[in-house]
Amino acid sequence: MNYAVRLPIDLFLLLSLTHYKEPSVTPPNNTTPTRDDNMALGNPDEAKASESSPNAYLITRSTYSLSYNNFTGITN
């Protein structure tokens, strides 16, 4: 390859590599899930896992949580 053609290509590659920067967001150190991940956004209707709140009864499983309304017979 001609030196006059290769020099601009090499300079372009060198300059493009010098403008590469690391992402500004660092990944979290601990990525293992916790038992509260499915309630991370909160409990909007303040459901409780007790019979004293039958219209906002909290059902928690390992993969999801939901609240059940005994009056309507459906989830909240």
N, C-alpha and C positions, 0 to 999 in steps of 0.2 A: 504494500500500500504506500502511496506517495506520502512523504513526510509533511508536505503542506496540507494535506487533507487529514492526516491522522492527528496532528497537533491540535486543531480546533476541537476535534471530537474528544480527545483526552482532556483538554481544558474544560469542556462542557461537563464531562463526567465527574471530574474532580470538583468543580464548583457545585454541582448538584449534590454530591455527597457531603460537602461541608455545610449545606443548608439543612441537612437532615437533623431533626431534633426529636428527643424522647417525648413520649406522651406526658401531658401535664398532670394527668390523673394517675395516681399510684394505686395498684390493686390492693385489696385488703390483705392483711397478713393471715387472718384466720378465716378460711372459707368453709369450714365445717358447719352444717346447719345446726341450729339450736332447736329445742323443743317448742319454742314460742314463735318460730318463723311464720306460721300461718296466722298469727294474730299481730303481725308486725305493724299493720296499718291501724290497729286498734279494734275496739269493740263498740261499734256505733250505737247499739241499743242497750248497752250495759247488761247483756245476758249473763246469767249465773247458772252454774250447774247445781241448782238446788230446787226442791219442789216448792219453795216459797215464791218462785217467779215462773209460773206455768206458761205465761204468754211471752216469755223471753228466756227460754231454757237453753243453756249452752251445751252443745254436744261437741266434744273434742275427740278427734281421731288422730292417728299418727300423721296423716297426710292432709287433713283439712279440719276446719272448725265451722260450725254453723249454729244458728239459734233457731229454735222451733217455737211456734206459737200454737198453744193448745186450743185456743178459742177458734182460730181460723182453720187449724189443721194442716198448715203449710209452714215452710220455713220463712223466717223474717228476711 
